[in-house]
């Protein structure tokens, strides 16, 4: 006779189950830690120190700041759970910040949150959790995980405004079977309600809005700090190849951008392409932004490739809609994605994430990085 599964899908009593909760100091991860404690699990909270910023302030809207670490410690103390701080600044610099800077200098629009999940959070923290002999690594991400026949699949969260599945496409199969996401089936308002009922000090804390090492969303200041030589003037050209203006550095531009081009024309101009080799920006009318074919690299699949043959949808930006598409897998983890309807502003450096629909919702099948 099978034992009854506990709330995270394991055949163990909560009191016999050890979970590591990744505690960022925000309301989501704090609530998850409290939920696990309340249900009787053995909880170990781990907070990551990822970067050094001498200008941290209490009102910071960035994640993983010094204030956040203090908030996580307070929550852990209130819940009477073990709490550890891991100092991963060097790992984060190499795995996330350096990649972010180089990607921008290559004319791409990077997503450091994916890199962070792929490296320090789900790789290094995964390893530490295993060393602690935890039965699962639990996070406050808004995605659903559903386990059937000993296999865990990832789905978009019920709260689509909070869904973070796009940022987790690079999760490995081993990681996914070990990870648990308790908030995927609830709305953000419910999370805050639970936090208030448990009298957590972070119940009303604002959500983090900025990338942790990018204060106030000022990407250029970060790149200037690490690569001050990167602000080189170059040509702005139209699609005929004519020079129509000068820019102060390609890092100030992204595909689909309209503001800041500072070139007048008979109709509004948009950034169509960034040519990093020649330090050029190509601009043109909005009609030229639409793309139907996208080339991907570094594909990561969470399913058998045969499941990519029918009724596939993709997202090409975190805030984008699900788009009907066909996926043609190639060699060396590359693919061509053919969209049914052209999409504006598809940018190299962003992710293209694959989904299908079944009885549980929008299932994540994997994805890749947009090459061109």
N, C-alpha and C positions, 0 to 999 in steps of 0.2 A: 504493500500500500504506500503510495507516494505521500510524503509530508506536504502540508499546505505551504505554498510559497509565501514568503514574507512580502512586504510592500515594494521591495526592489527586485523581486523575482528570483530569490534564492531559497533553496530548501533548508533554511536554518531559522531558528528563533532569532528575533532581533537582538536579544541579550547575548547570543552566541556569535553575532555578526559584527565585525569591525569595519567601519567605513572611514575613509579619509575624505574630508570635505574641503575643497579649495575655497578658502575664505578671503575674498578681496577687500572686505571691509564695507561693502555695499549692502543694500537691503536684501537683494536676491540671495546671495551666498549665505548671509547671516540667517535668513529665514530658513534656508535649506538645512543648515546646521541645527537650528532649533527644532525643526520638524523631525530630523533624525534622532535627536536626543529625546524628544517627547515620545517617540515611538519605541524607545528602549534600546536603540543601537549603541554600540561602543563607538564613540565619535572622536576622531583626531582631526582637529582643524589645522590646516597649513596655509600660511600666508607667504606670498613671494615678494621679496624686495627686488624690483626689476631695474630701477634706474635711480640716479642721484640728481636731484633738482634742488638747488639752494634756495629757490623762491617758492617753495611749497607754502600754501596757505590753507587755513581751515575750510574756506569756501571753495576749494578746488573742485572742478567738475571733471577731473581726470581720474582714471582708475589707478590703483597701485601706488598712490602717493603716500608720504609719511603720515598724513592724517588718516588715511585708510588703514594703515597698519595698526595705528592706535585704536581705531574703531573696532577692528577685528579682535584685538586683544581684549577690549572691554566686553564684547559679545561672548567670547570664549570664557572669560571669567564669570560672567553672569550665568552662563549655561553649565558651568563647572565641567568643562571638557579640556582635554589636553590640547595645547596649542603650540605650534612650532613656526618659526620664521626661517625661511630659506633665502640666503643671499645670492641671488642669481644675476647680479648686475653685469658681470663679464659675459655670461652665456647670452643674456638678452642683447647686449651690445653687438656681439658677433652674429647671433642668429636672426635678429630683428632690425635693429637700428642701422647696421651697416648695409643690410639688404635693401632697406627703405631708401637710403641715400643713393646707392648705386642704381636702383631701379628708376628713381626720378631723373638721375643724370643720363639715363638711357632713353629718356622720352616716354617712360611708362608712368602709370598712375597706380602705385602699389597699395596693397592692403595689409598693413603690418599686423592687424588683429589675427589674420589667418596664419601668418608666420609665427606669431606668439603661441597660438593654440598648437600649431604643428611642432614647435620646438619645446620651449621651456614648460608649457602647461601640460601638454598631453604626452610628451616624450620624457622629460626629466622628472616631472611630478608623478607620472605613471610609474617610473622606475622606483622612486622613493616609496610610493604607496605599496608596491610589491615587496620591497625590502621590509616594510613595517608589517607585512603579512596581512594587509587589509583585504577584505573580500570584495570591495568595490571602491572606485573613486567617484565621488558625487560632486556635481557642480551646479551652479545656479543659472546655467544657460537655458534660454527658452527654446528648447527643442524637445520633441517627444522621442522616447526610446521604447520600443515594443519588442519583447522577447517571445519568440515562438520556436519550438523544437531546438532549444539551446542556442539559437542564433538571434542576436539583437539587431534590429534595424532602426534607422533614424528617420524621423518625420518632422515636417514643419510644425511649429507650435500652434496650439489653438488660437493664441493671441498673435495674429499675423503681424500686428504693428510692432511686436517685440521679438518675432521669430529670428533666431540666430543660426539657423541651419546652413545658410550661405557661407558663414565663417568657419564651418566645421567640415567642409567637404573633404579635406585632406586627412581626416581621421582614418586610422588604419582599422582593419577588421579586428585585430586583437584588442586595440584600445576600445573600440565600440562595444565589444562584448564585456568589457570591464567597467565602462563608464555608466553612470546613471544620471538622469536629468529629471528630478521630481517636479520642476515647475512647468514642464512642457504642456501639461494638461490644464493649466489655470491661467486666468487673466492677471495682469500686473496689479490691478486693484485688490484682488484677492490676496496676493503676496503681501502687500502693504497692510491689509487687514489682519493677517496672521501675525505679522511683525508687531503691530500695535497691541493685539490681544496678548502677546507674549512679553509686552513691555520692553522691546528691544530698543536700544538707544539710537539705532539707525532707521527706525520705522519711517521717519519723514525726510530722510536724507535724499537730496536730489540725485538723479541718475547721472552716471558719468557720461559726458558728451564728447569730450576730446580724446584723441589718441594720447596715451599716458605721457609720452615724451614730446608731444607737440602742444605747447601751451597756447591756448586760445585759437587753435587751428592754424597757427602760423607755420606752415611747412617750410617756407623759405628760410626762416630764422634757424631752423634745425639744420638744414643743409649748409647754410652759411657757417654755422658753428663747426661742422665736421669737414666741410670742403669749401673754404672761402674762395678758392680759385674757380668755382663753378659758375659764377655770374658773368658770363661772357656775352657781349652784344652779338647779335646775328641778324640775318635777313628774315623778313616776313614776306612771303611770296603768295601770289594768287595761283589758281590751278593752271594757268597758262605759263607759269614759271617766271612771271614778271615780279621784280622787287617792288613792293608797294609800302614798305615800312621797315622799322628796325625794332627789335625786342632787346630786353635787358637780361635775358637768360631763359632757356627753355623750361627751367623748373617752375617758372611762373605760369605755365600753361598746361591745360588738359584737353583731351579730345572733347569736342562739343561746346567748349567755352565760348562765350560771346563777349562778356565784359572784359575790359583791360587790354583789348587788342590795339586800341588807339589808332585805328585806320578807318577813314570814312569811305563809304562806297554808296552806290545807288540803292543797294539793299543790305540788310544786316549781314555781317561776316561772322563766321564761326571757325574755330580751329578744326581742321579736317585731318591733319596729320602732323606729327612731330618727328622731324628727321634729325636725330641726335648726331649722326655721323657728320653732317654738314652744318649742324647748329642752326637749323632752319625751322620755321613755322610755316605750314601751308594753310591758307584760309580760303573759305569759299562760302557760297550760300547754304542755307539750312537743308535744301533739297539734296545736297551732296553728302549729308551725314549718314543717311540710311544705309545699313549694310545687311546683306542676307547671308553671307558666308563668313565664318570666323574660323581662324586657324588656332588650335590649342596645342600646348606642350605640357609635359609633366602630368599626364593623366593619372588620376587615382580613382580606382573603381572599388565600390563596396558591394558589388553584385557581379554575377556572371555576365559576360559581354552579350550573351544572347538576349538579355533582358533590356537591351538598348535598341531593339529592333522596331518596336511599335509604341505609339502613344507616349512619346517622350516630350518633356517640357524642360526648358532651361531658364536660368536667371543669369543675366550678364552684369548685374550690379546689385548691391545689397538691398537697395530700395526699389528694385525693378519688379515688374510683373513676371509671372510665368509665361513663357513664349513657346508656342508649338515649334518643334524642330525635329530634324533627322540628324543622327550622329553617325559619322563614318570613321570608325577607328582605323588608325594607320600603325605603322611600325614605330618602335622607340617611344612608346607612350605619347604619341601625338594623335590628333583627330581633326576632322573637318566637321563643323556644325553648320547645317543649312537651315536657316530660319524660314518659316512659312511666310512671314511678313517682315519687311525691313525694319531694323531697330536703329534709332539714332544714338550717337555718342558711345559706340562700343570702343573701349579703350584697352590697349595693351597694358599688361600689369594687373588688370582686374581678373577676377575668377569667372568662369562659366560653369555653373553647377547644374547637374542633371537631376531631374525628378520624374517620377511616374505617379499615377493615382491608383489607390486601391481602397479597400474598405476601411483602412485606418487613417487615410488622409494622403498627403503629398509626401511620398517616400523619397529620400535622398539616395541616389544611385552612385554618386561620385561627382567628378568634375575635373577641370584642368585650368591652367593659366592661359589667358588670351595672349597669343603671340603677335597676331596681326589680323 
